[in-house]
């Protein structure tokens, strides 16, 4: 048996790579990830070990006499309301002493407290242990309660709670992949190669309908590829929370290395928190240098390949000849398995728009990818402020279909207006609901439009004060590489223990619409140094509420950021000694209490001063002043060498001869 990678061994054992990694960790084997090699001898031992476990599992488990008796016993049913799922309530119902239940559950490794709230599983287990069957009464929601929340809120709530309410019904969903990278590095060629080899050879006539995405099969599993151009679209969808992509394939040419657009594409994927697989393309070229390209991935993108001890999957390919394509598809499926990309495959559909256009003979159409549920012909759908009835569904091969499943790309025919790709499409039960939801979204959009304005740097920093972790995201654009390097170094030097300055993207050239969309996704600010802001970028900044600040002098740029950041640093509290005194006499005044007669020795005492009381040079207590008098008059301040009467707020254990120090607390503005 030769040595194998973890994922190859997982296939042999008919289990997922993730599960095998956990098993190997429990066995004490040092494996980093699914690409790690396991030596020949260990592979043999593991195969034998897991085969033995399978044999043991297949043997019928002999039941004890006690278990058989319990099974035969007719269980008595006890009922509890959902809000009564508490240990002390349950034990009363089943008539078992509380201490016994706690002791018996402790022996099973479960620690319980008398008044502890129980989950359903534990409550049923306790009841079953003593021969009872537990029935839980659930309170049905009234129609009035349902009406109190709007149709739009009902839909949003349904999809928010979908993955928790139906956790046991979720299934694996085919991954949706976006290919990104620098111009001329082979993105289009790669997509065409995958499409031709995985579809055209199986489907007569190939693809007849371009819908901006297509689905392929590899080893019996499906993968959906988005073939619409550019990372701008990727980020615009992300800006509205409509994340279509599960995995990004970053294409880097082996003869060209990491280029500016490669960096920009990676920064967009990183900002969207989407896992990245690197495909090093054009390895068939004579001047291709895979190792040098890997070195650039490390130095420019901080992506360390797996075969160099990192966790980034890197696959050398040739989109022109087809070399390495199968391995790339295999790695996509492996990463999808590890990331556990799941969906709820029933109920109303939720779709992400990847493209919308006016199609001849069909009118306005939306090319979408289904995320959850089933989309059917005849469904009513809502896309932002517009709605429609689905007249037809056309798949990526140009065929009319009756329904579309999760991760399936499909064209929706039936709209009267062009859907905006920034909105998620929801299917609803009827026309009336579709109208209501679209009206609610219209009202929401109008309200946002009226209230939306530019978010300034100072306001953004002020908002961050509410958060525990303060992070300022910046997109930097400069006129030259030298300027960019200098600005980036200066900006990053401003970080402190409390505030983290994060440069999400840095590049040479004017501020573009793409920069604005990236800033919108990560709640950032765009900083331009000696560069212009393109007209389209200005419009996008206005629409998205993103601030663009431009500078010509690096000192002004740094000073502006520094002042804004200093404004959000918590001020330092310092003590300022304002005076000293001595208690000459103690008065016990009826209806007032104990008052200290004080001789001021230095400085002054004010009504809002704090006081430290010393006896024989040792601190006795610290207190505040409740009343300050000069003779019989209430005063706000008394200066040395005058005398005064002081009533302390909390303490009465002072005596003649005690020394006093008066001080005030001041806030001092901190600097970076």
N, C-alpha and C positions, 0 to 999 in steps of 0.2 A: 504493500500500500504506500504510494508516494505521499510526500507532505502536501497539505491542503491549506487553503485560506479558510477563515472561519465561516464565511458565507457558503463556500463549497461544501464544507462538512455539514452545515445546517441542511443543505439540500438532500444530502445522503441520509440524514437522520429524519427527514420529513418534518422539520420544525423551522420556525423563523430564526433569522440571524440574531435578532434581539433577544429571544428566549435562550438561545445557545450561549450568547455572551454572559447572560445572568447565571446560567448553569456553570459555565467555566469559572466565573468569578467565585461562586460558592465552593467549587472544588479547589480553589486556591491557585489556579493557573493564571499567569500574568499575560493577558492579551489586551492590547490597546483598543482595537476596533475590529469591524467585520472584515477588514482587508489583511489583518495579521495572519502570518503563517503559523501552522502547528506542525511540529516535526512528525516524521513517519511513525515512530514508536508510540508517541502520545495519541496520534490518530487511531492506531490499532486498539490501544487500551480504551479510548473513549467509545469506539464502536462496540466493543465487547460489553462495556459498562452499560451503555444505553439499551443494548439488546436484552441484557439480563433484566433491566428495569421494566422493559415492555412485557417480558414473559411473566414477571411477578404481577404486573398490573392486570394481565389477561386472566390470571387464576381467579376463580370465584372465591370471594371472601366468606369464610365460615362464620355464621352468626352465632353469638353466644345464646345460651338458654334464656338469659334475662332479656336480651334484645328481642328474641322470638316472642316471649311472653308479652312484652310491651307492644309489639306489632299487632298481636292478636287482640289485645285489650281495646275495648270500644272507648275512644277518648271522649271525655266530657268537654263540651264547648263553653268557653268563657268569652264574654264580649267586653271590649273597652273602646271608649271614644278616642279619636286620634290625639286629642289634647291631654288624655289621661295616661299616655304611655310613660309611666314613671314607676320606678321599682317598688316603692312602698304601696302604691295603688294596686299593682299587679299581684303582689304577694297576698293581699287581702282577698282578692278574687279567687286565687287558687288555694287559699287556706294553708300555706306553708310558712313557717316562721321566717322572718326577715334574715336573721343571723345565719340560718341554715342555707338559704339561697346564696347569700354573700360568700359563705364558706365553700359551697359546692362549685360556684362559678370561679372562685379563686383557684381551686384545684384544677380547673380547666384552663387556667392562665388568664382569666378575665377579672379585673379588679373593679368592683362596683361599690357605690356609696348609697346610703339609705334613700336619699331624695333624688337620686340620679335620674335624668331623662333617658329613656331607652329608645334606640332605633328599632324598627320593625323586626329586623332579623334577630337581634338579641332577645327581644320580648317573646317572639315565637319559640326561640330555642329554650328559654327558661320554662315557658308553659309546657312544652313538649317533654322536658326533662322530668316533670312531675305528673305526666299522663293527661295533659289538657291540650285542647286545640284552641288557639287564640283567634278570635274574629275581631277585626278592627272596623269600627263604624266611622265612616267618613261623612263629613258635613257637605251636602251638595250646595253648590253656589246658586244663589237665586238669580232670576233673570234680571232683577233690578241692579244687582251688583255688576252683571256683565254689561248692562247698558251704560253704567257710570263711566266706563272707559271707552274711548272712541274706537272706531274700526281700525284706524291706522295703528293706534296703540296696541290693540289686540293682536294685530299681525306682527308688530315688532316684538311684543312680549312672547308670542308663540315661538318665533325663531331664536330669541334670546335664551329661552328655557329648553329649546329642542334637544340639545346635546346632553343636558343633565336629566331631563324627564325620561328620555328614551335611551339612556346610556347602554342598556343591554340589547337594544335593537339596532345599534349602529353597525354599518358594514364598511369594508374597505372600498374606497373610491379610487378609480383610475387617476393617477396624478396628472395635473395640468402643468405643462412645461412651456416656459418662454425662453427663446434663444436670443441672447444679447451679445454685443461686442462692438469692436471698432469697424469702421467702413473697410470693405475689401478683405476682411479676414475670413470670409466664407460662410456667413450666417445663412444667406439665401441658398447657397449651394448645398449646405448641410440639410436644410429643411426639404429641399427638392429631392435629395438623395434618399432620405428616410421615406418621403412620400412615395417615390417611385418604387423603391424596393419592397416596401411594406404594404402598399395599397394597389398600385397600378398592376403589379404582377398577379394580384389575386382578383381584381375587379376589371371586367372587360370594359375598355374605353377609359379607364382611370376616372379622375375627378372631372365632373362636368359643371360643378357649381363651386365657386370660391366664396367661402363664408368666413374667412379670416382665421380659421382653425380647422384641424382635421385630427382624426383618431386612427392610431395604428395598433396592430396586435403583435406581441412578441412573447414567445413561450406561453401562449394561451392567455396572456394578460394584456390589458389595453393601456395605452398612453395617449393623452390628448396634447397636441402641439398647437400653440398660438402662433400663426405666421403673419400677423400684422406687424408693420415695421416699427422699430425703435423703442427706446426706453422711455420716451416722453409719454406714450400711451400707457405703458406699464405704470408710470408714476401718477398719471392723471386718474386712472382707475383707483389707485391706492389712496389718492388724496381724499376721495369720498368714502373710503372704507370698503369699496367694492373690490376686494382682493381676489383676483381670478387665479393668480399664479401660485402653484405649490412649490415648484422647483425652477431655478434659473440655470440654464446651460450657458456659461460664459465662454465664447469662442475667442481663442487667441492664436494668431498665426505663428507657426514655429520659425518662419523666416523673418518675422517682423517684431515679435515680442509684444510686451505690454505697451499700448499706446494711449494717448489722452482719452479717447472715447471708451477704451477698455476700463480705465479708472472710473470714468463717469458712470458707465453701466453698472460696475460693481458697487459703487456708492449708492446708486438707486436701489439695487437689490438688498444691500445691507440696511438701508434706511427702512425698507419694507419688511425686514426681518425674515427674508426668504432664503432657504438653504441654496448653496451654489455648487454646481459641478463644473469643473473647468475642462473644456475640450480643446486640446492643443492640435490645431488643424494644419494642413499642408505639410505633413511629415514626409510626403513623397517627393518634395522639392529637394534639389541637390544642396541648397544652402540652408536647409532646415536644421535647427539646433534645439532639440527638446530640453536638454539639461539647462541650457542658457535661459530658455523661456521660463523654466521652473524657478530658476534663480531670481528672475525678474518678478515672478508672482510673489516670492517671499519678500523681496526688497521694496517693491512698489505697492503691493496690495496686502502684505502681511498674511498671505495665504500659503500655508506650509503643506505640500503634497503628502499624502499618506505614506508613500514609499520613502519619504524623508523624515518620517516620525510625526507628521502632523495629522490633521483630521479633514483635510480637503481632498475630495476625490478628483483625481486628474487622469484624463483618458487621452492618449495620443491617437489622433484619427487622420484620415484623408477623406474629406467629403467628395473629392473628385473620383477616387478609385473605390471608395467604400470600405477601406481598411479601418478597423476599430469601431465601426458603427454598431455592430452587434454588442460589443463590450459596453459601449456608451448606453445603449438601451437597457442592458442588464443592470448597469450601475444606477440608472434612473429608477428602475423597479425596486432595486435593493434599498435605495435611500427612501423611497416612498413607503416601503415596508417598515423601515426603522422609525420614520416620522409618524407612522400610524395615521395616514390620511384617511379620514372616515367621513361618512355622511348618513343622513336618515333617508332611506330609499322609498319612503311612502309619504302620502299626504300632499298638501299643496306645494307647488314648486317655488324655489327661489333661484333666480338666474342672474348672471353677471353679463352685461352688454360689452362685447368686445369691438363691435363696429355697427354703425347704422348708416343706411344710405337709401336712395330712391332707386329701386330696381325696375327696369323697363318691363311693363306688363304686370308688375306686382305692387307697385307703389312703394311707400315708405316701409322698410323692413328693418328688423333688429337681428343681428347675428349674435347669438348668446351661447354661454356655457351653463348648463344646469348645475347648481351646487347641491341642492337638496330636493327631495320630493320627485314627483313625476309630472312633467308638462304634457298636456294632451290637447289635441285639436278640439275646439269648442270651448276651451277654458277662457275665462275673462282674466286679463292681466293688467297690472298697473305699473307704469314706468314713470316715476316722479309725478308731474302734474298731468300726464296724459294716460289714457286707458284704451284698451282695444279688446276685441274678441278674436281669438286665434283662429284664422280661416284655414291656414295650412302650416305644416312644419316640413322643412326641407333639410335633409342631412348633408354632411360634407361630400357625399357622392352624388348629390343632385336628386336623390330619391325622395318622394313624398312619404312621410311616415305618420303614424297615428299618435305616437307618444315618444318622449325623449327622457332618458334616465340621467342620473348624476354623472357629471364630467363629459356628457355628450354634447358636442357642438351642433347647433341647429339654427336655422333661419326661421324667424317668426314672421308670418305674413298676416296682415290684418290691421296695421296701424294707419291712422289718417294723418298723423304728424310724425316727424322723425324723433325717435327716442334719444335722450341724452345718455351717453355712455357713463356719466357720473352717477346714474341712479340704478339701484338694484330693481329687477323686475320680480314682482310677486304675482302668483296666480291667486284669484279670489273666487268665492262661491257663486256670485251672481253679478248681474249688471249694476244693480243698485249699490252693492258694496264697492264695486269698482269706481262708480261715480263719487261716492262719499269719500273714499280714500284719496282719490285724485284732488278733490276739493280741499281736503285737509292739507295735503302736501303743497298745493298752490298757496294756501294761507300761510303755511310755515315758511315757504320760500320768500314770499312777499315781506314777512316780518323780518327774516334774516337780511333781506336786501336793504330794508330801512335802517336796521340797526348796525349793519356791517360798516366798519371803517378800518383804516389802517391800524395795525397793532404796532405801536412804537417799541423801540428797544427798551425804553424805561418801563413801559407798561408790562412788557413781557417779563422783565426781571422782577417787577413787583408781584406779578402773578406767581412766579416761581417761589416767592417767599413763603407761600402757603404750603408748598410741598416739602417733604423731608429731604429729598435729594434735589439739589439745585444744579441744573445743567443747562448751559446756553449752547444751542446748536447754531453753527454759522456755515454759510456757503460763501466761499471767498473766490473772487474773480480779479485777475490782475493783468497788466499789459504785457509783462515779460515773465519768463521763468525765474529770473533773478529777483524781481519785485515780489512775485508770488511766494518764493521761499522766505524772503525777508519778512513779509507780512505774516505768513503762517507761523514762523518762529516767534515773532513778537507777540502775536495774539495768544499762542499757546503758553507763553511765559506768564500770562496774567492769571492763570488758574490758582486757586487757593484751596485750603482744606474744605471750605464750605461750598465753593462754587467751582464746577467743572466746565471748562470751555472746550466744546467738542467741535472740531472742523469736520463737518459731514462730507463736504466736497470742496476741492480746491482745483482751479484750472485757469489756463490763460485764455483770454478772449472776452468779448462783451457779455453783459448779463442777458441771458436768453429766457424764453418762456419755460424751458426745461428747468432752469435754476429756480424759478419761482415755484413751480409745481413741487420740486423737491423740498423747498423750504416750507411749503404748505403741509406736506406730509409729516414733517418732523418738528413742526412748530418752531421754525428757525427764522433767522434774519439773513438777508443777502447783503454782503459787503463788497463794493466794487472799488478797486484801486486803479485810478488813471484809465478807466474803461467807460464806454458809454452803455446806456441801458436801451436795449432795442424797443421800438414802439409796442410790439406785441407783448413784450415782457412787462411794460408799464401797465398795459390793459389787464394782463393776468394778475399783476400785483394788486391792482385796485379791486379786482373781482374776488381774489382770494384773501384779501386783508393781510398781505405780506409786506413788510417794510423793506425798502431797498435804500441803503445808505452808501453814498459814493464819496471818495476822498482823493485828494491829489498829493497830500503830504502825509507821510507815514506817522509822524508825530501826532497829527490831528486825529487820525484813525485810532491810535492806541489810547490817546488821552480821552477820547469820547467813550470808548469801551470801558476804560478804567474808572471814569467818573460814574458811569451807569452801574457798574458792578459794585463800586464802593457804597453806592446808595442802598444796596440790598444786604450789606454786611450788618449783622447785629451790632449795635453800639456797645462799647466797653463801659462797664459801670466802675467808676473809681470813687474812692472816699476822699473828701477834702476836709481837713481839720480846721474848724472855724474859731474855736475858743477853748479855754480851760477855766475851771472854777473849783471851789471847795465848799462842802456843806458845813456851815457854822452853827446852825441850830435846826432842830426838827420840831415842827408844830403839828399838833393833833387838833384839827379844827372841826367842830361839830357840823354835821351835814356835808362836809367837804372831804374829810379824811386826812391822811398824813401828807404834810407838805414840807419840802426841804427849803430852808433858808440858805441861799447860796451867795457867796462872795465871788464875783468874777475876777479872775487873775490876769487873763490874757484874752484878746480878741473879743468875740461876741457870742451870744446864744440867740437863736431865732426859734419861733414857734414850731417850725417844721424840722428843727434839728433832731438828730438822733443823739443818744448820750450813752457813754460807757462809764460805769461806776467802779472805781478801784478802791481797795482797802489794803493798806500796808504794801502798796505796789502790785497787788494781785487783782486781776479782773474779777469783779463780783458778779456783774450782770450787764446786759445791754438792753436799753429800752427806748421808748419814744416819749415825747412830752405831750401831756394832755392839756395843761394850763401853764401859762407864763405870766407872772405879775410883777410890776414894779410898784412897791408900796401896795395900794389896794386896787390899782388900775390894771386891767387886762392889756397887755402890750404884745407886739409882734417881734420885738427885738430888744435886747439889753446888752450894752457894751461895757467892757472893763473900764474903770474899776468899780462900777456900780454894783449894788446888791439886788437880788430878785428872789421871788418865791416860785418854786417849780413843783408841780404835781405830776408824778410819773404815771404813765398809762396803765402799766401792769404790775410793777413791783413795789413792795412796801418795806423790804428788808434793808433799808439804808440807815445810816446813823451819822452823828456828828464826826467830822474829821475825814469822811470819805472824799476822795478826789474825783472830779468829773472831767471828762473830755467830750466836747461837743463837735459833731461832724455832720456833713451832708453828703448825699450820694449824687454824683453827676454822671451824665452820659457823655462819653467822649467818642466822637466819630472815628471809625477805624479806616485805615487805608490799606491798600494791597501791598 
